[in-house]
Amino acid sequence: MREASVLYLHRALAVLVSCYALGLSACTTGQTHALVRAVYAPPFRIPPPEMQKLCDEHDGMKIYRTADNVAGFADKTIGVVDPNQGCRSTCKQALKSRSYRFVEAAASEKYIRGDQPRAKPYRSLGYFHAFVERPGLYRFTREKLGHANCRIFEQWHAAKYPNLIKQGRRFPGFEKYCIATWPIERFTARHEIQEHHITRERSYGWLNTIVKTVINRKDGILMAESRRHFINFSKHDGGVHCVHDKEVYVGWNLQKVLKPVMPRR
């Protein structure tokens, strides 16, 4: 780590000296970018002033209201352009861990058209990995193996993990269970989680903020929000994150807001 620090420092000093010799106004755009990257690159992890202000104002998770005995929620946390992509990472994890009994989500026609399933055995790379076949509203639940509504999940499982199937094994967490897909006419979950991204283009790359929120769908009240800020450098040579006090920093943790009922056995 110390050698890396010295390397980055030497890189920054070299650029700074060359610019100073010509006058700072004579620095090329490339030299300026290199200097910024060298100063703010890991392992220093020093946010520039604009980002530090964001970190100080709101970084981590703020909880304004909680709910007890929550059986499930509506999920709109995936897909920056189109959030309606069926049962994806948040949904899978909630059902895999048995934290919640159901997750509701939509699958849009735009998503279905843009993520066409491919020929066997690779069609799990299409929209089957969201456990849907067509646009609509859905409820996803964890059921025992053999349930009729797990048909899409089982097709995905067979295509995604053929080696496990040959060994008589299954995807960890679903040895005895599967995810069932239920078409519904409307969402009935009282709570909804959402996500959107804010991207700001800068000379050094991109300053990003990921915002996640928990909403009470009945009255529209914001229950909690989480903001995470980070930099992606244009030259792919590292990034910068907010410097947290680990004793007080709270990352995204849905169960702190929507406290689940006891899981089914």
C-alpha positions in Angstrom: 0.0 0.0 0.0 2.8 2.4 0.9 4.6 1.7 -2.5 1.3 2.4 -4.3 0.9 5.7 -2.4 4.5 6.8 -3.3 3.8 5.9 -7.0 0.6 8.0 -7.1 2.4 10.8 -5.4 5.3 10.7 -7.8 2.9 10.7 -10.7 1.1 13.8 -9.4 4.3 15.6 -8.7 5.7 14.9 -12.1 2.6 16.3 -13.8 2.6 19.3 -11.4 6.3 20.1 -12.1 5.9 19.9 -15.8 2.8 22.2 -15.7 4.6 24.6 -13.3 7.6 24.9 -15.6 5.4 26.1 -18.4 3.0 28.0 -16.2 -0.2 26.3 -14.9 -2.3 28.0 -17.6 -0.2 26.1 -20.2 -1.2 22.7 -18.9 -2.9 20.6 -21.5 -6.3 19.1 -20.8 -4.6 15.7 -20.6 -2.1 16.9 -18.0 -4.9 18.5 -16.0 -6.9 15.2 -16.0 -3.8 13.2 -15.1 -3.1 15.5 -12.2 -6.7 15.2 -10.9 -6.6 11.4 -11.2 -3.3 11.1 -9.5 -4.3 13.3 -6.6 -7.7 11.6 -6.1 -6.9 8.1 -7.1 -6.7 5.2 -4.6 -5.2 4.6 -2.1 -5.7 8.3 -1.1 -9.5 8.1 -1.5 -9.8 11.8 -1.1 -13.1 13.1 -2.5 -12.9 16.4 -4.5 -14.7 19.3 -2.8 -17.9 18.9 -4.8 -18.2 15.2 -3.8 -17.2 15.9 -0.2 -20.1 18.3 0.1 -22.4 15.5 -1.1 -20.9 13.1 1.3 -21.3 15.5 4.2 -24.9 16.4 3.3 -26.2 12.9 2.7 -24.3 9.7 2.5 -25.5 6.3 3.7 -29.1 5.4 4.8 -31.5 7.7 6.6 -34.5 6.1 8.2 -37.6 8.3 8.9 -40.2 5.7 9.5 -40.4 1.9 9.9 -43.0 -0.8 9.5 -43.4 -4.1 11.4 -44.6 -7.5 10.2 -44.1 -6.7 6.6 -44.9 -9.7 4.4 -43.6 -8.3 1.1 -43.0 -5.2 -1.1 -43.2 -3.9 -4.6 -39.7 -3.7 -6.2 -38.6 -1.0 -8.6 -34.9 -0.9 -7.8 -33.6 -2.3 -11.1 -33.1 -0.9 -14.5 -32.1 2.7 -14.7 -33.8 3.3 -18.1 -36.7 0.8 -17.5 -37.3 -0.4 -13.9 -39.9 -2.9 -14.9 -37.8 -6.1 -15.3 -39.5 -8.7 -13.2 -37.8 -10.6 -10.4 -34.2 -9.5 -10.4 -31.4 -9.2 -7.7 -33.4 -7.6 -4.9 -36.4 -9.9 -5.5 -34.2 -13.1 -5.7 -32.3 -12.2 -2.6 -35.4 -11.5 -0.5 -37.0 -14.8 -1.5 -33.8 -16.8 -1.2 -33.1 -15.5 2.3 -36.8 -16.0 3.3 -36.8 -12.5 4.6 -40.1 -11.8 2.9 -42.9 -14.0 1.7 -43.5 -12.2 -1.6 -42.2 -9.5 -4.0 -44.3 -7.8 -6.6 -42.8 -6.4 -9.8 -43.7 -5.5 -13.3 -42.2 -6.6 -16.6 -42.7 -4.1 -19.4 -43.1 -4.7 -23.1 -40.0 -2.6 -23.7 -37.9 -4.9 -21.4 -39.3 -8.0 -23.0 -38.5 -6.7 -26.5 -35.0 -5.6 -25.5 -34.0 -8.8 -23.8 -35.1 -11.5 -26.1 -34.3 -15.1 -24.9 -31.7 -16.9 -26.9 -31.6 -20.3 -28.3 -31.2 -23.2 -25.9 -29.3 -23.7 -23.7 -28.6 -19.9 -23.4 -32.1 -18.5 -23.2 -31.6 -18.0 -19.4 -29.6 -14.9 -20.6 -32.8 -13.4 -21.9 -35.8 -12.3 -19.8 -36.3 -15.8 -18.4 -33.8 -14.8 -15.6 -36.5 -12.4 -14.5 -38.9 -15.3 -14.3 -41.4 -13.9 -16.7 -42.4 -14.7 -20.3 -44.5 -11.7 -21.2 -45.3 -8.1 -20.1 -47.5 -7.6 -17.1 -47.7 -7.3 -13.3 -46.5 -10.2 -11.2 -46.1 -11.5 -7.7 -43.2 -13.8 -6.9 -43.2 -16.2 -4.0 -41.0 -18.9 -2.6 -42.6 -22.4 -2.9 -41.6 -26.0 -2.4 -40.1 -27.9 -5.3 -42.6 -29.2 -7.8 -45.0 -26.2 -7.6 -46.8 -25.6 -10.9 -46.0 -21.9 -10.9 -42.3 -22.5 -10.7 -42.2 -23.7 -14.3 -40.3 -20.6 -15.5 -37.8 -20.7 -12.6 -37.1 -24.3 -13.3 -36.4 -23.6 -17.0 -34.0 -20.8 -16.0 -32.4 -23.1 -13.4 -31.8 -25.9 -15.9 -30.3 -23.6 -18.5 -28.2 -21.6 -16.0 -26.8 -24.4 -14.0 -26.6 -27.5 -16.2 -23.5 -28.8 -14.4 -25.3 -28.7 -11.1 -28.2 -30.6 -12.5 -25.9 -33.3 -13.8 -24.5 -33.7 -10.3 -28.0 -33.9 -8.8 -27.5 -30.6 -7.1 -29.3 -27.2 -7.2 -28.5 -23.5 -6.9 -27.6 -22.7 -3.3 -30.6 -21.5 -1.3 -33.0 -23.3 -3.6 -32.2 -27.0 -2.8 -35.8 -27.6 -1.7 -37.5 -24.4 -3.0 -38.2 -22.5 -6.1 -39.6 -19.1 -7.1 -43.2 -19.1 -8.3 -44.5 -16.6 -10.8 -48.1 -15.3 -10.3 -49.7 -12.9 -12.8 -51.7 -10.3 -11.0 -54.0 -7.4 -12.0 -52.6 -4.8 -9.6 -50.0 -4.4 -6.9 -51.3 -5.0 -3.4 -48.1 -4.4 -1.4 -48.3 -1.5 0.9 -44.6 -0.5 0.5 -42.4 0.1 -2.5 -38.7 0.4 -3.0 -37.3 2.5 -5.8 -33.9 3.4 -7.3 -32.6 6.1 -9.6 -29.1 7.2 -10.6 -27.7 10.7 -11.0 -24.6 11.0 -13.2 -22.6 14.2 -13.5 -20.0 14.4 -16.2 -16.8 16.1 -15.1 -13.3 16.7 -16.4 -11.9 13.7 -14.6 -14.8 11.3 -15.4 -18.2 10.9 -13.8 -19.5 11.7 -10.3 -22.3 9.3 -9.6 -25.0 9.1 -7.0 -27.3 6.1 -6.5 -30.5 6.9 -4.6 -32.6 4.2 -3.1 -35.9 5.0 -1.4 -38.6 3.2 0.5 -42.1 4.6 0.0 -45.4 3.9 1.7 -47.7 3.4 -1.3 -50.8 4.1 0.7 -50.0 7.7 1.6 -46.8 8.4 -0.5 -44.7 9.1 2.5 -40.9 8.7 2.2 -39.9 6.1 4.8 -36.2 5.9 4.2 -33.5 6.9 1.6 -30.0 5.8 0.9 -27.5 7.8 -1.2 -24.1 6.5 -2.3 -21.7 8.7 -4.1 -18.7 7.6 -6.1 -16.4 8.6 -8.9 -15.5 6.7 -12.0 -12.4 8.1 -13.7 -12.5 8.3 -17.5 -9.2 6.4 -17.8 -10.5 3.4 -15.7 -7.7 3.8 -13.2 -9.7 3.6 -10.0 -12.4 5.5 -8.2 -13.2 7.4 -5.1 -15.9 6.8 -2.5 -17.1 8.8 0.4 -14.9 8.3 3.5 -17.3 6.9 6.2 -17.0 6.7 9.9 -17.7 3.0 10.2 -19.2 3.4 13.6 -22.1 5.4 12.4 -22.3 4.7 8.6 -25.4 2.7 7.7 -25.5 1.3 4.2 -28.6 0.1 2.4 -30.5 -2.4 4.6 -34.1 -2.8 3.7 -34.9 -4.9 6.8 -34.1 -2.0 9.1 -37.1 -0.2 7.5 -39.5 -2.9 6.4 -39.1 -5.3 9.3 -40.3 -8.7 8.0 -42.6 -11.2 9.5 -41.2 -14.5 10.6 -40.3 -16.6 7.5 -42.3 -19.6 6.5 -40.6 -23.0 7.1 
